[in-house]
Amino acid sequence: MSTEAPVIPRSARRNHWMNQVAIHASNQPDALAFRYLGRDWTWSQVHDRVTHLAAALRRRGVAEGDRVLMLTLNSPEVVETVFAVNTLGAIAVPINIRLTPPEIAYIVDDADASVIVVDAPLAPLVGVVGQFTSRIERAIVLGTQAGEGQEALEDLIAEDLDGFQAPDIPEDATALIMYTSGTTGRPKGAMLDHINLYAQAITCIRANGVVDESDIAFMTAPLFHIAGLGSIAPNFIIGIPTIIHPLGAFDPAAIVDAWEKERATIVFNVPQQWQAICALPGIKDRDLALRIISWGAAPASDTLLRQMEETFPNALNTAVFGQTEMSPITCVLRGPDSLRKLGSVGKPIPTIQTRVVDDEMNDVAPGQVGEIIYRGPTMMKGYWRKPHETAEAFEGGWFHSGDLVRQDEEGFVWVVDRKKDMIISGGENVYCAEVENVLASHPHVADVAVYGRADERWGEVPVAAVVLVPETELTVEALAEFLADKLARFKQPKHVVVMEVLPRNAGGKVNKVALRAADREPAQV
């Protein structure tokens, strides 16, 4: 009798979101997976559509490790496309739709991708991007209609499987490349694998408390952000429905109407959206099923937190904090602590290790300021094709967040400043160096520095401190016109401060602390 242990195929032990879709398609085939604009997708339909799309993509040359760009809004088809791409072991690369064509072209070239999946309203943009890069060879348009030289997604899904068998994809295969603006002015692609995403799902479940099959998740966050894809990851583990709300101008009344109609129990919004929702007339009298209300991506004021508590007294108020490189959640502030620890981003989640350290990576005492660094299964694999930046980010075997914090005796974390020169405006990260690099090319700008100013609506907005070329002028309006095709609107300075000279330290670097401290109303010149 043999004493050797049986060899179990590795494929039998896989655990990623494609397998979860297959599980739900088998166990609850007719249960609701997605709803969008009144149309329902069951788990069996999602699984069937994903498999057919994966087969069609492979026939078109998409192979393991290839990058597939995604310039899309919000819809179930977006999620299905991510699943289909990952089914082949290929990598989905979501692109922020607010970027300008040159910014998109940079990502196309950096990712070295030849296939792009695009939403119908954005399809004309592919041709414009093609003026800045020649890499795009195939464009697939969501829906049933496609322009000349493009293909319709539904036509691909309608094709026969033709004997397609999905390859075995390891959990450490890269699933997503999420681009973040860089401190040097060039975006970096954070590589997230299936381990990251599964761990993120567990993190969300931990952050929200008990989540069960009776919950209904409501999605408003853009799926081109990790805050969007990451927040719905647990829905695929548990198998609960996801109601996807279309992107567009934020309409708080329409959002609340949809919550009420769909009996949504789990919702997420950024602070400025919660501010608009709490200000709706009669909001406290609505028949809502909300059980968990969460926010993140930008700081919330004490006033707003109290308004949320008063407006939704029966819902658990959960704040999440993190960054793309951590898939993204690292800290959670829950329930009663949101008022007891006003201003805190919460405690580090128990699924990762954290330290608060000085510049020599020595732990600092509670109450002292240091950089928060991380380890754990949600930590990215590294930056795409950027070994130097990756090594720098992982110095000493920990991921360096760039956030300067202090931590109290109970473990709650307060963000004091950002070691990285970054602004958070309306939930979007704006790296000052990127904006400064573009502003420096303006013919009237002799010297420039960008910093953040507090803003009631957006949390922060970029401000340009400029030294002008003699006998020239620069207005916000003129600057916006210059930047229109160079920088996404959320990156563009909302104020201009004209200075004779920028403050600099002994090393010659611009003193941003001094700029912020001396901040004044912009001079309109």
Sequence and secondary structure as in RCSB ss.txt:
>XXXX:A:sequence
MSTEAPVIPRSARRNHWMNQVAIHASNQPDALAFRYLGRDWTWSQVHDRVTHLAAALRRRGVAEGDRVLMLTLNS
PEVVETVFAVNTLGAIAVPINIRLTPPEIAYIVDDADASVIVVDAPLAPLVGVVGQFTSRIERAIVLGTQAGEGQ
EALEDLIAEDLDGFQAPDIPEDATALIMYTSGTTGRPKGAMLDHINLYAQAITCIRANGVVDESDIAFMTAPLFH
IAGLGSIAPNFIIGIPTIIHPLGAFDPAAIVDAWEKERATIVFNVPQQWQAICALPGIKDRDLALRIISWGAAPA
SDTLLRQMEETFPNALNTAVFGQTEMSPITCVLRGPDSLRKLGSVGKPIPTIQTRVVDDEMNDVAPGQVGEIIYR
GPTMMKGYWRKPHETAEAFEGGWFHSGDLVRQDEEGFVWVVDRKKDMIISGGENVYCAEVENVLASHPHVADVAV
YGRADERWGEVPVAAVVLVPETELTVEALAEFLADKLARFKQPKHVVVMEVLPRNAGGKVNKVALRAADREPAQV
>XXXX:A:secstr
   S     GGGG  SHHHHHHHHHHHSTTSEEEEETTEEEEHHHHHHHHHHHHHHHHHTT  TT EEEEE  SS
HHHHHHHHHHHHTT EEEE  TTS HHHHHHHHHHHT  EEEE GGGHHHHHHHTTT S   EEEESSS   TTE
EEHHHHHTS  TT       TTSEEEEEEE  TTSS EEEEEEHHHHHHHHHHHHHHH    TT  EEE S TTS
HHHHHHHHHHHHHT  EEE   SS  HHHHHHHHHHHT  EEEE HHHHHHHHTSTTGGGS     EEEEESS  
 HHHHHHHHHH TTSEEEEEEE GGGSSEEEEEETTHHHHTTT  BEE TTSEEEEE TT  B  TTS EEEEEE
STTS  EETT HHHHHHHTGGGSEEEEEEEEE TT  EEEEEESS EEEETTEEEEHHHHHHHHTTSTTEEEEEE
EEEEETTTEEEEEEEEEE TT    HHHHHHHHTTTS GGGS SEEEE SS  B TTS B HHHHHHT       
